[in-house]
Amino acid sequence: MTRAWNFSAGPATLPLEVLQQAREELLDWHGIGAGIMEVSHRGKAFSGVIETAEADLRELLSIPENYKVLFLQGGQTLQFAQVPMNLLAGGSADYLVTGAWSQKAYKEAARVGKTRLVSSTEDGGGRFTRLPAIEDLRFDADAAYFHLCTNETIHGVEMHEEYEARLFDAIAAAAPGVPLISDMSSHILSRPLDVRRYGLISAGAQKNIGPSGLTLVIVRDDLLGRAAAGTPTILDYRNQADNDSMLNTPSTFAIYVAGLVFKWLKARGGLAEVAAVNREKAQRLYAAIDGSGGFYRSAVGLACRSIMNVPFNLPRPELEAQFVRESEAAGFIGLKGHKSVGGIRASIYNAVPLEAVEALLHFMDAFRAANA
Ligand code: PMP
């Protein structure tokens, strides 16, 4: 068996140990005579799986008691609509746009109700390379919520802990009580997180959590029960919470694999340990880009370069295409940049080992030597 060095943006590589355990248990989970995806979501076996997954996630992220954990479907894209359906309550919401995903969230919410653009860092031609200065932002003290995306997967712009904390403080001072809502799809579980700063956190699973088909929502309980009249039953967070994510059949296999990923993260010492490895991987990759004499270039400002998604360019689009072709021949996958921005992108989620980054650096050096 050969597994490629996988830098896919999502669905993305999963920890080898998790895949091996899932394979081991595929036909017969814990001696029940069937795989976990073949049995009722209401039976004893699966109830144990989802309860353990939730307990481990709560421990990893120190999720306070007054937050519900929901295992939903529809991807993060559905959250772009479900958040305003549940939380606008006839009011207006503030949106901060720092990349393609928060822009999508803003546009979708505008279809549901009233929104206000706090700021967009788009600098023409769909480029996003920075975060706004917090002092320049004006907050609506009456907003139903304030929406952001703390890691922009396509543009590689991330709000690191220090920025996130300052933004939270600024909102708490200027718009007290306005809940922060974040799309954390591409960096949840990459580092410790202060859940209490947020009213709601959501993430599509297919990067740092598990297989696609599962969407994680962590929501403060006072935000339940505010859905607009006419909201479909299944889209009301209150109903999902009251039914422990089992209003209908959940994505059982994806929840099972996510549970294995949570165990894997705990076995690695928890999120502070995982974050240290993630920082090292990212630092080495950015150092190689910055130290390449301009052959490789990152457009993103130093203070907000993503630890998870590293987009970069080469001097010409033809060279980028050649880089992708040759990387694939050399055993790498997923390095082609998103179609909307081109270039190269290395996604270095939790399950991408340091050795994969080292292999990439080696390839990048050789490619530069041959083509600079
Ligand atoms: N938000 C972010 C930050 C993402 O990275 C993605 C997927 N790449 C989405 C939203 C859309 O998620 P989904 O495909 O699960 O709807």
Residues whose N, C-alpha, C, O or C-beta is under 5 A from the ligand:
A	BS01	PMP	G74 G75 Q76 T77 L78 W101 N151 T153 D183 S185 S186 G204
